[in-house]
Amino acid sequence: MGEASYEEMILDILYVDGRISKAKLIGVLVGVVIFVANLIFLVPTSLRGGVLPFFITVFICFLEIVIYYSICRGVGYLIRKFSN
């Protein structure tokens, strides 16, 4: 397994075959919206509870972002595969 540079990893998040993927872009935008919503509503409440609730909230936020990004990529793949 080869080592990828940070630039290659960042480009892999949005690009497919040298062009920006709409599904990946939507997944990133949904992830940003989830991050901002959790930052506004959940993080201040969890900080009042202590360190453990804060880290649990951050971990759940990360999982939500990964799940929604994967769903958007999967839907984009299915649309691209079956639209031809």
C-alpha positions in Angstrom: 0.0 0.0 0.0 1.6 3.2 -1.1 1.8 6.4 0.8 -0.3 9.2 -0.5 0.5 12.9 0.0 -1.9 15.2 1.7 -2.7 16.9 -1.7 -3.6 13.6 -3.3 -5.8 12.6 -0.3 -7.6 16.0 -0.5 -8.1 15.7 -4.2 -9.5 12.2 -3.8 -12.2 13.6 -1.6 -13.7 15.7 -4.4 -12.4 14.5 -7.7 -13.3 11.6 -10.0 -11.3 11.0 -13.2 -9.9 14.6 -13.1 -13.2 16.3 -12.6 -15.2 17.4 -9.6 -17.8 14.9 -8.6 -21.2 16.4 -7.8 -22.1 13.6 -5.4 -18.8 14.0 -3.5 -19.3 17.8 -3.4 -22.8 17.3 -2.1 -21.4 14.9 0.5 -18.8 17.4 1.6 -21.4 20.2 1.9 -23.8 18.0 3.9 -20.8 17.2 6.2 -20.1 20.8 6.7 -23.7 21.5 7.5 -23.7 18.7 10.0 -20.5 19.9 11.5 -21.8 23.5 11.9 -25.1 22.3 13.4 -23.3 20.1 15.9 -20.9 22.9 16.7 -23.8 25.3 17.4 -26.2 22.9 19.2 -24.5 19.9 20.7 -20.9 20.9 21.6 -21.7 23.7 24.1 -24.1 21.3 25.9 -21.6 18.5 26.0 -18.8 20.9 27.2 -20.9 21.6 30.3 -21.1 17.9 31.0 -17.4 17.3 31.0 -14.6 15.8 28.9 -16.2 12.4 28.3 -19.5 13.7 26.9 -17.6 16.2 24.7 -15.4 13.5 23.1 -18.4 11.2 22.6 -20.2 14.1 20.9 -17.2 14.8 18.7 -16.9 11.1 17.8 -20.6 10.9 16.9 -20.4 14.0 14.8 -17.4 12.5 12.9 -19.4 9.3 12.3 -22.4 11.2 11.0 -20.2 13.1 8.6 -18.6 9.9 7.3 -22.0 8.1 7.0 -23.7 10.9 5.0 -20.6 11.4 2.8 -20.6 7.7 2.0 -24.4 7.8 1.3 -23.9 10.7 -1.1 -21.0 8.9 -2.9 -23.1 5.7 -3.1 -26.1 7.4 -4.6 -23.8 9.2 -7.1 -22.3 5.9 -8.1 -25.7 4.3 -8.6 -27.0 7.3 -10.6 -23.8 7.2 -12.8 -24.0 3.4 -13.3 -27.7 3.1 -14.1 -28.2 6.3 -16.1 -26.1 5.1 -19.0 
